[in-house]
Amino acid sequence: MDGRYGSEVTGLFGLVGVAGALASTSAGKLIDTRNPRLVVLASGAIFVVAFAILALTGSTIAGLIAGVIVLDLGLQSGHVANMARNMSIRSDASSRINTLYMAIRFAGGAFGSSLGIWAWSVWQWPGVCAVGLVLGCGSLMLQAGRQPAGETAHQQRSRS
C-alpha cells in the first residue's frame, strides 16, 4: 500500500470510527438482555478476527478499512460491556472502580502501542498484526478461563 495518501484518504478513517459508536448502542442492548461476560468474550473474538483481517488484507485500502471497522467494533463493545460489569460490582464504589478501570485501560493501551511501535521497527506491518493477534488471543484465553457469571447487567443492577 502506498504510504503517501493525502488528507482525503486519511480523513475517511475518521468516518470509519462511526461504526464503533453504533456498535456501542447494540452492545448496550445485548448487555441488558444477556450476560455482559458473553459480550466481553464476543468482543475479544471480534478483536482477534480484526487483526486476522488486517494481517491478510491490510495492504489494501479496502482491507484496512474493513479491519479498522471490525477492530473498533470489538474494542467499543468490550469497553461498554466491561463498564457495565464494573458498575454492577458495588454501586457505592462505582467512581473508584471506574477510575481504576480507566487507568488500567489507558496503561494497557500505552503498553500495546509501545509493543506495536517496537513490532513495526522490527517486522513492519506483519509484526504489528502478530502483536495484535497474540495480545487478543491471550486476553480471550484469560477471559474464557474465568468462572462464568450468570446474570444479565439488568439483573445485576436490580440486585444492587
N, C-alpha and C positions, 0 to 999 in steps of 0.2 A: 504494500500500500504506500502510496506517495505521501511522505511526511510533510509536504508543503501545501496543505489545504488552506484556503482562505477563511476569512471570518464567517462567510455564509455557511460553510460546511460545519465549522466549529459551533456556530450558533444553533444548528439543528440538534446538536446533542443536548442543548438546554431544553428543547421541546420533548426530547426523549424522557426527561425526568418527570413529565406529567404522568407517565404510566405508573410510577411509584406512588404518586399521590392518589391516583384512582385505586390502586391496589390496597392502600391503607383502609379505604372505606369498605371494600369487600372483606378484607382480613378482619376488620372490626365486627362485621356481621357474623362471620364464621366463629369468631371468638365467643360471641354472646350465645351462639347456639351449639357450639361444640366445645371440646376441651381445648384451652389455649395451648397446651403442650403439643397437641396434634398439629396446630398451626405452626408452632415453632419447628417441629420436625419437618413439616412440608416445606417451610421456608428454607430450611437447611438443605433439603434435597434440591430445591429450585436454585439455590446458590451454587451448588455443585454443577448442576446442569448448565448454568450460565457460564461457568468457566470452561466447561467442555465445549460449548458453542464458541466461546471466544478463542479457545485453543485451535479448534478446527476451521473456523471461518473468519477469525478476526483480522485476516489480511485484506478483507474486502470491506467497503463501507457498509453494505447490507448486513454482513456478518457481525460487524462491530456494533451496529445499531441494534440488531436482534439480541446480541449478548448483553449489551448495556440495559436494554429493556427488561430482560429476564433477571439480570443481576439486581436491578433496582426493585423489581417485584419481590424477589426473595428477601432483600435487606429490609425493605419497608414493612413487609408482612411480619417478619420476625421481630422487628422493633416494636410494632404495635402489640403483638402477642406477648412479648416479654414485659412491656409496660403494664398490660392487663394483669399478668401474673404477679408482678411486683406490687401493684396496688391492692391486690386481694390478700396479701400476706398479713398486714396489720394496718388497719385504717388510721390508727393513732400515730403511726410512724411512717406514713406514706412519703412525706417530704424527705426524710433521711434516706429511706430506701431508694427513692428516685434519684437523689443526689449521688448516692453510691453507684447505682446502676449507670448513670450517665458518665460518671468519672471513669468507671471501668470500660464502658463502651468507647469513650474517646481514647483512652490508653490503648485499647485493643486496636482501634483504627490507626493510631500512630505507629504501633508495632507492625501491623500489617503493611502500612505504607512504607515503612523502613525496609521490611523484607522485600517488598515489591521493587523498590529502588535498587536494592542490592542484587536481586534476581535479574533486573534489567541490565545492570552493569556487567553481569557475568554471562547471562544466557539470552538476553534480549526478550522478545515477546514470549517465546515458549517458556522461559523461566518464570515470567510473571504469572502466566496461566498455571504453571505447575505449582507455584506457591499458593495461588488461589484454590486449586484443587486439593492440595494437601491440607490447608487450613480448613476448608469446607468439609472435607471428609472427616477430619479429626473432630471438628465440632459436632458433626452429625453423629459420629460414633459415641462421643461423650453424652450427648443428649439422648440417644437411643438406649444407652445403658442405664439411664436413670429410672428410678421407680415411677411408674405412671401415676398421674393424678387423675382421678376420675370425675372431676366436677367441671362444669362449664363456668365461664367467667361470671355469668349471671348468678349461678348458684353460689359461687364463692362470695360475691358481693352481698347476697341476701343473708349469708351466714354471718358476715362481719358486723 
